[in-house]
């Protein structure tokens, strides 16, 4: 049986989601823009998902824009800065461990004359509020900090960072506010997020990371934000994102969101139990360590497995393991052979290691960069699976360590 | 649409009494390739000329591409056939041909005639003169240049009259099936597919062997080799790809032999296994992509050691090629983009920082004595692991 520990790359689509998509595709195939009954039915689907999505974040329905996924959402946010009619400050602040769907659009903006500050992170992958505060200047127009890091699972203190920005925006005209964006692609569906409480203006989400379909995602855009579209056309999504809506995808997304949030604490407990089991089993294993776990995280691990307070700064589902002296690709292949699917570094950049900056930036030694595997869990993973993983890991690693480049 | 093509095949033409063997092999290859592409065809092989008649909805270029990429074809020309041998019919045919094939007539030409039907009442020079005259009258932009024309316009008088002028170069070589079968050592790199192509081009059918070393090489690396073999098979026809699990042999060498000799000893074992598989599959020789001095394991002395592991002939068509020459061919045959995908192959996994570049056979053989008693079983297991992937060209 397959053990799928690569849920941060993508996740299994829920049967209920598939059913919904298939029924919408075969029966409700109308275009939401059509005036007839079929169109109205399709429009209803959008409306329903928009409401469910909004309530999962405690925001207004009109603040949700559906996109083709997380990458589009991020691209939309950054290229928006290029299209202002008014003066836009040419300074952007981000962190050095963002996903390439943030870093690459920013590299493009740099070529267009923007200045980008890449905030450092501590050895656990966290951006400090102090650093953010110090880097804000007169012409800062946007701050973009990821919610959960995709390679090591560190959770940024978005609320604290949001406070800094709120403070900096005091007394500013609505046009001159610094916008706060967070790439929540690894966080949404796993954590409770409240943009209004955390001072988030813009937030990107991808559907397939939490058992929804690929090709659908959304943006939360605070109603205060003066928005400028990336894609022009028929004026769908209130003119913010043209193109006939992916109605089946949006229908499926709703189910995925409902299922993710109907017992989010329970899901979190399940994932943490799997993650904690593996940490406990391997923490004293020779030359094995974990990336991005703070002392607080480790302490929480020992004290209780049920409760995770705000002190815990690691995500429930991502675990980055450094296995000294073993090449991650080889370990990955060996596990794959046993039907256990994990990832090396970050799945998105596995073929382009130069893009995998998180490990370097949290201080992993050069020689160890190629010896890291990433496990990422879903609420459907079990302790049984974790046990099998640990058993196989303990069999494979010594065998591989016997044969290393010398 | 019906079309008729004339084939040229320089090298076969100089064969003696067995020439028909080569011609028949060529006809068979072309027939197979056209059939595979569902292009209905008839091949006429007579008096030193091969004509291909096709009928298809596909554009003419699709058919010429298939024909020109058949080993043995040096050139292919689309011809116009005039059924009647009356001069008026020939004259009209030439004019029609020019109208069909060209739209701009600002070029120089010379008419050439070949008259194998000696009963035809006009002689060749006369045909040339008359046809040239008609063309100049009909197309005032044309000019005649008998010494260095832009285009030759051919009129061949045989059972019928054949007119052609555009000559499309073929990939030449010898028809497949005229030189048996050989076993290619196929890695995921740039060189080995090119080596396979070059030997196949001499009329040799190809089978291939790939050494897979899981978990050190991924399934993607294996898929890459399948993809390369598939691209190669567009030229070579069907390839039986033998995938051998080489991990345990590699590990055994790693544990028992000096590390700087690992690659050379590993390659010797690859040769031995490839030879065994080759013999089992009626292959007459091995093919490798080696080129003198390209890497440590391909220095002259290393090659001597590798070569000694095989008793069969080893064809190394790239032996004197520079890397750039090899890359150029790999781009021509469309294997380059696949070859440069970044998956590790088994040769690079445990490569020493400073491998030997001047190995001496006796010393290598001495090191290999450490393997005795352990390697035999692994060797048999490797042979037994042979997974054959049949790749239809």
Interface residues (C-beta under 8 A of the other chain):
Chain A: X329 X330 X331 X332 X333 X334 X336 X337 X351 X396 X400 X402 X403 X405 X406
Chain B: X214 X215 X216 X217 X218 X219 X251 X254 X255 X259 X342 X344 X349 X350 X351 X352 X353
